[in-house]
Amino acid sequence: MSVEGTWDLSISSPIGTIKAVVELRRQHGVLTGAAHGAGEEVPLAEVALDGPRLTWRQAVTRPMRLNLAFAVTVEGDTLIGTSRAGRLPASKVTGRRRATRPTTER
C-alpha cells in the first residue's frame, strides 16, 4: 500500500478543530515525513506502516508544547484514526490525500 503524498488532516481536539498538512515520502526505502500547521513545520518520527495502519510521532510547540502519537487507518485516499498527547484523551483525526497533478511532457 502506498501512503506517500500530501495529506490534509483535521484533528478534533479539546481546544477545537486543528488543520494540518502531513507530507509522507520514501527515502532510500524508509518512510519519512513532515507536518505543517499552526505556523510551524516539524519532522515526523517513528513513521511505520503495517498493512493499512499508519503510525507516527511528532512534537509541536503551537498552540502549546506537546508530544503527539498518531495511529490511523488508511483506505485509498482517506484516513481516520486518533492522535494522543500523553495522558490527555485521544483526538479524532481524519484526512484526505491531495490529488497529484499529472506532469506533461514537451
Solvent accessible surface area in square Angstrom, and as a share of the most:
residue,aa,sasa,rsa
1,M,126,0.56
2,S,67,0.43
3,V,0,0.00
4,E,48,0.22
5,G,22,0.21
6,T,32,0.19
7,W,1,0.00
8,D,57,0.30
9,L,4,0.02
10,S,27,0.17
11,I,15,0.08
12,S,60,0.39
13,S,24,0.16
14,P,108,0.68
15,I,107,0.54
16,G,37,0.35
17,T,87,0.51
18,I,50,0.25
19,K,141,0.60
20,A,16,0.12
21,V,34,0.19
22,V,2,0.01
23,E,62,0.28
24,L,6,0.03
25,R,100,0.37
26,R,116,0.42
27,Q,90,0.40
28,H,190,0.85
29,G,60,0.58
30,V,91,0.52
31,L,14,0.07
32,T,39,0.22
33,G,7,0.06
34,A,8,0.07
35,A,4,0.03
36,H,55,0.25
37,G,26,0.25
38,A,57,0.44
39,G,71,0.68
40,E,37,0.17
41,E,113,0.51
42,V,19,0.11
43,P,105,0.66
44,L,17,0.08
45,A,50,0.39
46,E,124,0.56
47,V,25,0.14
48,A,50,0.39
49,L,48,0.24
50,D,112,0.58
51,G,46,0.44
52,P,68,0.43
53,R,125,0.46
54,L,0,0.00
55,T,38,0.22
56,W,5,0.02
57,R,121,0.44
58,Q,19,0.08
59,A,54,0.42
60,V,18,0.10
61,T,63,0.37
62,R,128,0.47
63,P,81,0.51
64,M,92,0.41
65,R,194,0.71
66,L,48,0.24
67,N,117,0.60
68,L,25,0.12
69,A,30,0.23
70,F,6,0.02
71,A,25,0.19
72,V,2,0.01
73,T,63,0.37
74,V,2,0.01
75,E,137,0.62
76,G,49,0.47
77,D,72,0.37
78,T,56,0.33
79,L,8,0.04
80,I,94,0.48
81,G,19,0.18
82,T,60,0.35
83,S,6,0.04
84,R,115,0.42
85,A,13,0.10
86,G,59,0.57
87,R,240,0.88
88,L,87,0.43
89,P,93,0.59
90,A,44,0.34
91,S,12,0.08
92,K,110,0.47
93,V,0,0.00
94,T,52,0.30
95,G,11,0.11
96,R,145,0.53
97,R,40,0.15
98,R,117,0.43
99,A,98,0.76
100,T,118,0.68
101,R,219,0.80
102,P,122,0.77
103,T,129,0.75
104,T,115,0.67
105,E,169,0.76
106,R,275,1.00
